[in-house]
Amino acid sequence: MKREGEKRLTLALDGATYRRLRLHAAQTDKTHQAILEAALTDYLNRMDT
């Protein structure tokens, strides 16, 4: 389901990073989308300070 104002992007990862993302997702029961969105939001918030 698309959220209002949502924009989409494609992200290419090397194999090792993708495996780490999959493992983290499995361990935390979070989606790749949720993990990456939280990480990007955190990064951008730190850049604003």
Kinemage of the C-alpha trace (Angstrom):
@kinemage 1
@onewidth
@group {chain A} dominant
@subgroup {mainchain}
@vectorlist {calphas} color= white
{ca met a 1} P 0.000 0.000 0.000
{ca lys a 2} L 1.473 3.319 -1.058
{ca arg a 3} L 1.519 6.074 1.571
{ca glu a 4} L 0.405 9.593 0.673
{ca gly a 5} L 3.331 11.516 -0.785
{ca glu a 6} L 5.468 8.381 -0.939
{ca lys a 7} L 8.404 8.302 -3.334
{ca arg a 8} L 10.250 5.125 -4.276
{ca leu a 9} L 13.900 4.417 -4.928
{ca thr a 10} L 16.037 1.440 -5.809
{ca leu a 11} L 19.045 0.526 -3.696
{ca ala a 12} L 21.851 -1.722 -4.905
{ca leu a 13} L 23.863 -3.450 -2.156
{ca asp a 14} L 26.941 -5.641 -2.283
{ca gly a 15} L 26.365 -9.240 -1.262
{ca ala a 16} L 27.895 -8.953 2.208
{ca thr a 17} L 25.817 -5.898 3.126
{ca tyr a 18} L 22.644 -7.537 1.818
{ca arg a 19} L 23.308 -10.661 3.906
{ca arg a 20} L 23.838 -8.477 6.996
{ca leu a 21} L 20.544 -6.693 6.293
{ca arg a 22} L 18.710 -10.007 5.899
{ca leu a 23} L 20.196 -11.359 9.133
{ca his a 24} L 19.307 -8.192 11.054
{ca ala a 25} L 15.764 -8.284 9.654
{ca ala a 26} L 15.336 -11.896 10.735
{ca gln a 27} L 16.728 -11.206 14.212
{ca thr a 28} L 14.558 -8.139 14.812
{ca asp a 29} L 11.442 -9.249 12.907
{ca lys a 30} L 11.527 -5.986 10.939
{ca thr a 31} L 11.173 -5.486 7.208
{ca his a 32} L 14.054 -4.288 5.071
{ca gln a 33} L 11.949 -1.190 4.384
{ca ala a 34} L 11.536 -0.418 8.099
{ca ile a 35} L 15.246 -0.931 8.839
{ca leu a 36} L 16.469 1.210 5.954
{ca glu a 37} L 13.896 3.953 6.510
{ca ala a 38} L 14.811 4.212 10.219
{ca ala a 39} L 18.538 4.236 9.420
{ca leu a 40} L 18.149 6.938 6.777
{ca thr a 41} L 15.942 9.072 9.026
{ca asp a 42} L 18.489 8.779 11.836
{ca tyr a 43} L 21.336 9.706 9.490
{ca leu a 44} L 19.504 12.722 8.083
{ca asn a 45} L 18.518 13.910 11.559
{ca arg a 46} L 22.172 13.782 12.631
{ca met a 47} L 23.156 15.803 9.556
{ca asp a 48} L 20.659 18.528 10.538
{ca thr a 49} L 22.389 19.223 13.847
